[in-house]
Amino acid sequence: MKALLALHYLPCLEYFTIVLSAKKIIIEKHEQYIKQSYRNRCFINTANGLLKLVVPITAKHSKALVCDVKVDKNGNWQNNHWRAISSAYGKSPFFDHYADDLHHILFKGHHFLYDLNMDLLSFCLQNLQNPISLTESTSYQKMPQNDITDLRSVISAKNPHSERDYYVPVPYLQVFGNKFVPNLSFIDLLFCEGPNAIQIIRSSIKGGLNK
C-alpha cells in the first residue's frame, strides 16, 4: 500500500504507525499550507503536563504551497524549543545518545518549514533503523491514483487519535507523571525507549491501512 502524507514537525506516534504499515510513503510537497495543523507543531510531555511546540512562520501564507512557507526567524523559537525539550527529556535514558543530532537540525537555520520538517523526519526514520521507501510528490493531485491512500489531512491536531483507525496506545515508561500520555511527538518515545522505539510503534499499529 502506498500512503500519501503531509510533512509534520517532529511527528506523533500515529504518523509512524502509518509509515511502518505502508510499503511506500509519498510526502506531499505541493499542497497549500494548512494553518493550525501538525505541519508546524508537536506535543511533548513536561513536568507541567502536555506542552505544544509551534514553529513560527512568516505572515503571508494564506495560499502558499507548503514547500514555500518560510520559518519566521525574528524570534528565538529554536532556543525556546530546545530549552523545553532538554528540560523535559534531559534525564531520560537515551537523551544524551540522540540530543546532539536533534540540536544540530533545529539550529541549522532552515529558511523553509518543509526543509526543516524533512530533515527532522529523516532523523526520526534513521533512528527507527527500519528501511522505508520515501519519495516526494512532483505535483499536487486533488485525487491521487487508485493505488495511493490519501492521508494528507487525516492526522489532525484538532481531533484525537481515537477517532481514527491507525494507532492504539502501547504504554512505555515516560519521564513525568503516573498516567501514560499517548501519541506524543516521536522524540518522547525515542528519548525514553531508544532502540526499542520501533518495537513500540509496531505494537501500536491498529491496522487501518490494511482494512
LUMFI-965058 format. One record per residue (C-alpha): residue number from 1; residue in three letters; y, z, x. Coordinates in nm, 4 decimals, always signed. Example, Ala and Ser with C-alpha at 12.3 -4.5 7.8 and 13.67 -1.06 7.14 Angstrom:
<recs>
1,Ala,-0.4500,+0.7800,+1.2300
2,Ser,-0.1060,+0.7140,+1.3670
</recs>
This chain:
<recs>
1,Met,+0.0000,+0.0000,+0.0000
2,Lys,+0.3485,-0.0908,+0.1235
3,Ala,+0.6278,+0.1523,+0.0371
4,Leu,+0.9993,+0.0689,+0.0369
5,Leu,+1.2009,+0.3803,+0.1235
6,Ala,+1.5638,+0.4711,+0.1741
7,Leu,+1.6560,+0.6283,+0.5056
8,His,+1.7219,+1.0026,+0.4743
9,Tyr,+1.8859,+1.2576,+0.7031
10,Leu,+1.6109,+1.4791,+0.8525
11,Pro,+1.3827,+1.4004,+0.5564
12,Cys,+1.1990,+1.6534,+0.3418
13,Leu,+0.8218,+1.7012,+0.3452
14,Glu,+0.7805,+1.4963,+0.0277
15,Tyr,+0.9176,+1.1980,+0.2187
16,Phe,+0.6442,+1.2306,+0.4797
17,Thr,+0.3629,+1.2648,+0.2270
18,Ile,+0.4638,+0.9148,+0.1172
19,Val,+0.4911,+0.7923,+0.4763
20,Leu,+0.1402,+0.9132,+0.5573
21,Ser,-0.0021,+0.7744,+0.2315
22,Ala,+0.1275,+0.4199,+0.2783
23,Lys,-0.0231,+0.1587,+0.5073
24,Lys,+0.3208,+0.0209,+0.5848
25,Ile,+0.6732,+0.1619,+0.5459
26,Ile,+0.9729,-0.0637,+0.4912
27,Ile,+1.3122,+0.1032,+0.5405
28,Glu,+1.5864,-0.0273,+0.3109
29,Lys,+1.8769,-0.1375,+0.5290
30,His,+2.0837,-0.3394,+0.2801
31,Glu,+2.1192,-0.1281,-0.0340
32,Gln,+2.4547,+0.0045,-0.1494
33,Tyr,+2.5162,+0.3572,-0.0290
34,Ile,+2.4386,+0.6259,-0.2882
35,Lys,+2.6518,+0.9391,-0.2805
36,Gln,+2.5177,+1.2945,-0.3094
37,Ser,+2.1686,+1.1937,-0.2046
38,Tyr,+1.9306,+1.2797,+0.0772
39,Arg,+2.0802,+0.9872,+0.2696
40,Asn,+2.3288,+1.2238,+0.4327
41,Arg,+2.1908,+1.5720,+0.3623
42,Cys,+1.8931,+1.8004,+0.4063
43,Phe,+1.7944,+2.1605,+0.3362
44,Ile,+1.6833,+2.4267,+0.5819
45,Asn,+1.5730,+2.7888,+0.5430
46,Thr,+1.8032,+3.0590,+0.6841
47,Ala,+1.8357,+3.4379,+0.6856
48,Asn,+2.0698,+3.3973,+0.3864
49,Gly,+1.8417,+3.1601,+0.1980
50,Leu,+1.8492,+2.7866,+0.1417
51,Leu,+2.1249,+2.6001,+0.3287
52,Lys,+2.2376,+2.2425,+0.2693
53,Leu,+2.3453,+2.0453,+0.5767
54,Val,+2.5658,+1.7447,+0.4977
55,Val,+2.6707,+1.4717,+0.7394
56,Pro,+3.0317,+1.3800,+0.6529
57,Ile,+3.1101,+1.0134,+0.6093
58,Thr,+3.4411,+0.8290,+0.6131
59,Ala,+3.6082,+0.7933,+0.2744
60,Lys,+3.5811,+0.4275,+0.1717
61,His,+3.2157,+0.3696,+0.0877
62,Ser,+3.2068,+0.3098,-0.2876
63,Lys,+3.0396,-0.0307,-0.2489
64,Ala,+2.9414,-0.0278,+0.1165
65,Leu,+2.5953,-0.1199,+0.2377
66,Val,+2.4090,+0.1773,+0.3735
67,Cys,+2.3948,+0.0180,+0.7190
68,Asp,+2.7782,+0.0017,+0.7255
69,Val,+2.8501,+0.3645,+0.6323
70,Lys,+3.0312,+0.5391,+0.9169
71,Val,+2.9997,+0.9029,+1.0183
72,Asp,+3.3287,+1.0923,+0.9958
73,Lys,+3.3980,+1.2150,+1.3481
74,Asn,+3.7094,+1.4132,+1.2648
75,Gly,+3.5204,+1.7371,+1.2038
76,Asn,+3.2699,+1.9402,+1.4024
77,Trp,+2.9670,+1.8673,+1.1874
78,Gln,+2.7313,+1.8385,+1.4865
79,Asn,+2.8305,+2.1839,+1.6111
80,Asn,+2.8031,+2.3274,+1.2608
81,His,+2.4610,+2.1743,+1.2008
82,Trp,+2.3294,+2.2768,+1.5403
83,Arg,+2.4605,+2.6298,+1.5028
84,Ala,+2.2856,+2.6582,+1.1661
85,Ile,+1.9608,+2.5045,+1.2949
86,Ser,+1.9452,+2.7162,+1.6103
87,Ser,+2.0301,+3.0318,+1.4143
88,Ala,+1.7616,+2.9563,+1.1561
89,Tyr,+1.4853,+2.8482,+1.3942
90,Gly,+1.5739,+2.9855,+1.7380
91,Lys,+1.2961,+3.2440,+1.7098
92,Ser,+1.0387,+3.0090,+1.5550
93,Pro,+0.7209,+2.9460,+1.7581
94,Phe,+0.7965,+2.5855,+1.8541
95,Phe,+1.1779,+2.5702,+1.8637
96,Asp,+1.2009,+2.5508,+2.2436
97,His,+0.9482,+2.2695,+2.2522
98,Tyr,+1.1469,+2.0324,+2.0268
99,Ala,+1.5062,+2.1606,+2.0340
100,Asp,+1.6377,+1.9609,+2.3299
101,Asp,+1.5312,+1.6245,+2.1849
102,Leu,+1.6824,+1.7045,+1.8453
103,His,+2.0046,+1.8300,+2.0048
104,His,+2.0321,+1.5086,+2.2070
105,Ile,+2.0101,+1.2923,+1.8945
106,Leu,+2.2580,+1.4972,+1.6930
107,Phe,+2.5177,+1.4852,+1.9710
108,Lys,+2.4585,+1.1233,+2.0687
109,Gly,+2.7803,+1.0160,+1.8973
110,His,+2.6447,+0.7734,+1.6397
111,His,+2.9086,+0.5638,+1.4658
112,Phe,+2.6869,+0.4753,+1.1699
113,Leu,+2.4862,+0.7056,+0.9435
114,Tyr,+2.1993,+0.4565,+0.9329
115,Asp,+2.1584,+0.4644,+1.3121
116,Leu,+2.1685,+0.8443,+1.3177
117,Asn,+1.9044,+0.8656,+1.0449
118,Met,+1.6820,+0.6088,+1.2129
119,Asp,+1.6886,+0.7987,+1.5412
120,Leu,+1.6047,+1.1208,+1.3573
121,Leu,+1.3214,+0.9554,+1.1650
122,Ser,+1.1815,+0.8238,+1.4938
123,Phe,+1.1993,+1.1776,+1.6337
124,Cys,+1.0058,+1.3109,+1.3351
125,Leu,+0.7425,+1.0378,+1.3451
126,Gln,+0.6956,+1.0725,+1.7189
127,Asn,+0.6265,+1.4429,+1.6799
128,Leu,+0.3864,+1.3820,+1.3929
129,Gln,+0.1779,+1.1994,+1.6512
130,Asn,+0.0479,+0.9536,+1.3956
131,Pro,+0.0873,+0.5761,+1.4425
132,Ile,+0.2822,+0.4334,+1.1489
133,Ser,+0.3791,+0.0729,+1.0776
134,Leu,+0.7560,+0.0858,+1.0238
135,Thr,+0.9857,-0.2102,+0.9571
136,Glu,+1.3335,-0.2667,+0.8119
137,Ser,+1.4287,-0.4823,+0.5152
138,Thr,+1.6002,-0.8110,+0.6034
139,Ser,+1.7955,-0.8389,+0.2761
140,Tyr,+1.8434,-0.6488,-0.0489
141,Gln,+1.5897,-0.7266,-0.3189
142,Lys,+1.6504,-0.5653,-0.6585
143,Met,+1.2872,-0.6342,-0.7491
144,Pro,+1.0654,-0.6208,-0.4378
145,Gln,+0.7469,-0.8249,-0.4071
146,Asn,+0.4496,-0.7150,-0.6162
147,Asp,+0.2652,-0.5628,-0.3205
148,Ile,+0.5589,-0.3327,-0.2378
149,Thr,+0.6105,+0.0008,-0.4150
150,Asp,+0.9828,+0.0595,-0.4634
151,Leu,+1.0602,+0.4229,-0.3806
152,Arg,+1.4188,+0.3819,-0.2624
153,Ser,+1.5695,+0.6277,-0.5079
154,Val,+1.2620,+0.8192,-0.6206
155,Ile,+1.3058,+1.1198,-0.3915
156,Ser,+1.6237,+1.2696,-0.5310
157,Ala,+1.8179,+1.5743,-0.4169
158,Lys,+1.9145,+1.6310,-0.7806
159,Asn,+1.5591,+1.6653,-0.9166
160,Pro,+1.2769,+1.8928,-0.7985
161,His,+0.9678,+1.7522,-0.6319
162,Ser,+0.7576,+1.8886,-0.9188
163,Glu,+0.8947,+1.6115,-1.1410
164,Arg,+0.7288,+1.3533,-0.9161
165,Asp,+0.3726,+1.2894,-0.8096
166,Tyr,+0.3731,+1.2739,-0.4296
167,Tyr,+0.3947,+1.6266,-0.2880
168,Val,+0.2118,+1.9518,-0.3561
169,Pro,+0.3366,+2.2552,-0.1587
170,Val,+0.0996,+2.3915,+0.1048
171,Pro,+0.2381,+2.7236,+0.2320
172,Tyr,+0.2814,+2.7895,+0.6029
173,Leu,+0.4438,+3.0823,+0.7839
174,Gln,+0.8217,+3.0410,+0.7738
175,Val,+1.0778,+3.2335,+0.9758
176,Phe,+1.2567,+3.4060,+0.6878
177,Gly,+1.1546,+3.5646,+0.3616
178,Asn,+0.8311,+3.6695,+0.1992
179,Lys,+0.8360,+3.3844,-0.0511
180,Phe,+0.7449,+3.0363,+0.0691
181,Val,+1.0199,+2.7750,+0.0240
182,Pro,+0.8684,+2.4269,-0.0321
183,Asn,+0.9888,+2.0783,+0.0566
184,Leu,+1.2480,+2.1656,+0.3160
185,Ser,+1.3504,+1.9329,+0.5969
186,Phe,+1.0660,+1.8323,+0.8246
187,Ile,+1.2206,+2.0357,+1.1061
188,Asp,+1.1347,+2.3572,+0.9199
189,Leu,+0.7670,+2.2650,+0.9383
190,Leu,+0.7900,+2.1280,+1.2916
191,Phe,+0.9557,+2.4361,+1.4387
192,Cys,+0.7156,+2.6684,+1.2566
193,Glu,+0.3869,+2.4799,+1.2985
194,Gly,+0.4343,+2.2389,+1.5900
195,Pro,+0.1344,+2.0052,+1.6402
196,Asn,-0.0237,+2.1376,+1.3211
197,Ala,+0.2586,+1.9832,+1.1147
198,Ile,+0.0640,+1.6666,+1.0442
199,Gln,-0.2289,+1.8631,+0.9000
200,Ile,+0.0055,+2.0489,+0.6640
201,Ile,+0.1589,+1.7224,+0.5437
202,Arg,-0.1798,+1.5588,+0.4947
203,Ser,-0.2865,+1.8580,+0.2866
204,Ser,+0.0379,+1.8270,+0.0857
205,Ile,-0.0289,+1.4706,-0.0308
206,Lys,-0.0601,+1.4692,-0.4074
207,Gly,-0.1757,+1.1108,-0.4251
208,Gly,+0.0888,+0.9414,-0.6380
209,Leu,+0.0803,+0.6231,-0.4311
210,Asn,-0.2892,+0.5812,-0.4908
211,Lys,-0.2896,+0.6256,-0.8696
</recs>
